[in-house]
Amino acid sequence: MSNWTSRIMIYDFEEARAFPVLETDMHIEAPNWTPDGSALLVNGDGRLFEVDLAEPELAEIDTGLLITLNNDHGISPDGSTLFLSDHTLGAGSLIWTLDLESDDDPVQVTPNAPSWWHGVSPDGQTLAYTAVRNDTFGIWTCPVAGGSERCVIESDHHYDGPDYTPDGDWIWFNSERSGRGSSDLWRVRVDGAQPQQMTDDTRVNWFPHPSPDGTRVVYLSYPEGTKGHPADLEVELRLIAPEGGTPTTLVSLFGGQGTINVPSWSPDGVAFAYVEYARK
């Protein structure tokens, strides 16, 4: 992506438009909004950065021994803990926590690799993530403090992007489990019951994120026939109701992987952040 610039954007529902926050030649990805609404978190070059919305610039966050971060990161509802997915140990992606209120080292949460963080329960107690166990993709959960992990749903298909609804009852995700050869949005009860397919169109749909008030879901939509989730295509950010139905296109952009991998809603649910890429 060296021939592209990265631009952090915010889509504001009250104004029904998107506006830029910061542009950089670094390839940055996956904005999270801090719970106090003052800043965004993004990753780039294996590191994590904070972007103060009042004075936007990339301010590196010290993540200790974790120096190979990917774009699956987030922050606890109370703002005290970072959730990080990192490859530094060389065994594949593992999930770690980093206490922002102390000088303690990062703590490994998931015992097995690969594990990619994507969501945290509204009470801040449980992590939801994508994992491969016994060569099978699935959606898994475990306590924030670590401990036994639990499979929510799995099959011989790809699974990704789990994110909780604000009532904590459902986990949204994307998967090819419909068998039609491309990714659709799904939701499932947190205990693994009632898996429901939420999109069924010709697009390739990834990374659903329910809004904080539970009234809408934003997701990334690729053109028909896209394989995987590449970073360099003309894509759309779409909106769908929590019960499904016909989606609405909010933004068309050049992007994909890195645009909206992780939860990126503002705390008040009025806006969400994303990254687009542009040719130099």
TORMIBA-641906 format. One record per residue (C-alpha): z, y, x; residue in three letters. Coordinates in pm, whole numbers, padded with zeros to 5 digits, always signed. Example, Ala and Ser with C-alpha at 12.3 -4.5 7.8 and 13.67 -1.06 7.14 Angstrom:
% residues 2
+00780-00450+01230ala/+00714-00106+01367ser/
% end
This chain:
% residues 280
+00000+00000+00000met/-00032+00232+00302ser/-00330+00406+00143asn/-00127+00503-00162trp/+00150+00745-00241thr/+00444+00667-00472ser/+00543+00904-00749arg/+00868+00871-00945ile/+00812+00969-01307met/+01033+01020-01613ile/+00903+00966-01965tyr/+01093+01184-02214asp/+01079+01070-02577phe/+01194+01404-02715glu/+00899+01576-02546glu/+00669+01271-02582ala/+00540+01315-02227arg/+00600+01210-01867ala/+00675+01442-01577phe/+00708+01385-01198pro/+01035+01379-01007val/+00939+01304-00648leu/+00632+01198-00449glu/+00640+01023-00113thr/+00413+00831+00125asp/+00676+00554+00137met/+00607+00264-00096his/+00906+00289-00332ile/+00981+00080-00638glu/+01196-00001-00938ala/+01404+00299-01047pro/+01747+00253-01203asn/+01929+00540-01370trp/+02292+00594-01267thr/+02539+00575-01560pro/+02630+00942-01528asp/+02264+01042-01566gly/+02254+01243-01245ser/+02040+01026-01017ala/+01797+00739-00978leu/+01811+00441-00743leu/+01491+00310-00583val/+01406+00069-00302asn/+01158+00100-00016gly/+01104-00063+00324asp/+01387-00308+00255gly/+01637-00029+00192arg/+01795+00139-00112leu/+01786+00512-00183phe/+01948+00754-00427glu/+01740+01037-00573val/+01950+01326-00704asp/+01764+01462-01008leu/+01893+01815-00943ala/+01753+01819-00588glu/+01518+01519-00558pro/+01493+01356-00217glu/+01534+01004-00080leu/+01894+00965+00040ala/+01953+00623+00195glu/+02247+00418+00069ile/+02435+00215+00331asp/+02407-00149+00219thr/+02570-00297+00528gly/+02424-00622+00650leu/+02163-00624+00371leu/+01848-00483+00529ile/+01573-00675+00348thr/+01622-00565-00012leu/+01356-00626-00272asn/+01291-00443-00599asn/+01548-00633-00805asp/+01856-00410-00797his/+02083-00226-01038gly/+02419-00071-01105ile/+02718-00168-01320ser/+02778+00011-01652pro/+03081+00191-01505asp/+02886+00298-01194gly/+03123+00129-00950ser/+02912-00163-00828thr/+02558-00216-00703leu/+02371-00541-00770phe/+02128-00625-00492leu/+01870-00895-00429ser/+01816-00949-00058asp/+01639-01185+00184his/+01832-01101+00503thr/+01989-01445+00548leu/+01644-01605+00551gly/+01711-01858+00276ala/+01521-01672+00004gly/+01651-01404-00228ser/+02025-01406-00302leu/+02221-01172-00529ile/+02500-00960-00385trp/+02743-00697-00512thr/+02842-00383-00323leu/+03156-00194-00426asp/+03076+00178-00421leu/+03444+00272-00435glu/+03540+00104-00107ser/+03411+00038+00244asp/+03400-00336+00186asp/+03100-00542+00296asp/+02856-00675+00035pro/+02972-00990-00143val/+02736-01282-00210gln/+02735-01376-00579val/+02475-01647-00633thr/+02536-01966-00438pro/+02173-02075-00443asn/+01836-01925-00356ala/+01602-01801-00478pro/+01783-01572-00723ser/+01649-01234-00834trp/+01880-00997-01023trp/+01748-00827-01338his/+02024-00750-01587gly/+02396-00707-01647val/+02580-00763-01974ser/+02699-00450-02159pro/+03061-00528-02068asp/+02965-00545-01700gly/+03099-00899-01658gln/+02789-01120-01640thr/+02464-01105-01443leu/+02129-01228-01574ala/+01864-01328-01323tyr/+01551-01524-01255thr/+01601-01836-01045ala/+01421-02146-00928val/+01634-02459-00938arg/+01494-02806-00865asn/+01146-02649-00844asp/+01177-02513-01200thr/+01177-02145-01303phe/+01434-02025-01553gly/+01672-01754-01669ile/+02027-01798-01541trp/+02361-01617-01568thr/+02681-01608-01367cys/+02997-01395-01352pro/+02973-01070-01157val/+03260-01194-00941ala/+03068-01512-00860gly/+03134-01868-00966gly/+02945-02129-01163ser/+02596-02032-01271glu/+02455-02136-01606arg/+02096-02197-01712cys/+02004-02007-02028val/+01647-02134-02057ile/+01391-02303-01832glu/+01070-02509-01843ser/+00760-02577-01635asp/+00645-02214-01668his/+00714-01885-01497his/+01015-01679-01615tyr/+01107-01326-01511asp/+01268-00994-01601gly/+01578-01088-01805pro/+01755-00788-01959asp/+02036-00776-02217tyr/+02027-00604-02552thr/+02303-00340-02583pro/+02502-00558-02825asp/+02506-00836-02566gly/+02369-01093-02812asp/+02017-01141-02673trp/+01838-01157-02340ile/+01478-01038-02331trp/+01245-01180-02066phe/+00881-01255-01995asn/+00736-01604-01961ser/+00421-01815-01982glu/+00606-02069-02197arg/+00373-02011-02493ser/+00119-02224-02306gly/-00172-01984-02355arg/-00196-01916-01980gly/-00055-01564-01957ser/+00281-01393-01985ser/+00436-01283-02315asp/+00768-01120-02399leu/+01043-01342-02535trp/+01405-01312-02633arg/+01678-01576-02646val/+02043-01585-02751arg/+02279-01561-02455val/+02380-01923-02516asp/+02017-02035-02491gly/+01962-02073-02866ala/+01674-01937-03078gln/+01404-01854-02820pro/+01158-01622-02994gln/+00816-01506-02877gln/+00794-01127-02924met/+00435-01051-02815thr/+00119-01248-02882asp/-00187-01054-02772asp/-00455-01064-02502thr/-00252-00851-02258arg/-00031-00991-01981val/+00319-00858-02055asn/+00614-00826-01814trp/+00960-00677-01764phe/+01098-00585-02110pro/+01385-00334-02117his/+01579-00272-02441pro/+01695+00087-02492ser/+02069+00170-02480pro/+02076+00228-02858asp/+01888-00096-02930gly/+01607+00073-03125thr/+01313+00004-02890arg/+01193-00198-02592val/+00975-00064-02310val/+00767-00304-02103tyr/+00483-00329-01850leu/+00148-00451-01977ser/-00135-00575-01753tyr/-00502-00622-01846pro/-00614-00954-01991glu/-00661-01221-01727gly/-00421-01073-01469thr/-00257-01337-01249lys/+00105-01275-01156gly/+00230-00916-01143his/+00034-00730-00873pro/+00113-00373-00765ala/-00232-00218-00773asp/-00393-00228-01115leu/-00455+00000-01410glu/-00162-00090-01635val/+00018+00042-01942glu/+00379+00110-02031leu/+00422+00001-02389arg/+00686+00030-02660leu/+00778-00239-02911ile/+01041-00258-03183ala/+01344-00484-03120pro/+01222-00720-03392glu/+00870-00731-03245gly/+00554-00614-03418gly/+00261-00402-03304thr/+00324-00228-02970pro/+00245+00136-02888thr/+00101+00249-02554thr/+00308+00531-02403leu/+00145+00575-02061val/-00161+00442-01880ser/-00125+00447-01502leu/-00209+00287-01169phe/+00080+00059-01085gly/+00230-00279-01168gly/+00480-00454-00942gln/+00739-00187-00860gly/+00665+00032-01162thr/+00946-00082-01394ile/+01087-00411-01267asn/+01451-00340-01354val/+01647-00152-01624pro/+01550+00216-01599ser/+01661+00384-01923trp/+01859+00705-01910ser/+02218+00652-02031pro/+02150+00849-02351asp/+01834+00650-02426gly/+01619+00964-02441val/+01409+00881-02135ala/+01318+00611-01886phe/+01203+00628-01525ala/+00912+00450-01359tyr/+00696+00462-01047val/+00322+00515-01038glu/+00093+00494-00739tyr/-00195+00722-00646ala/-00475+00716-00392arg/-00428+00948-00096lys/
% end
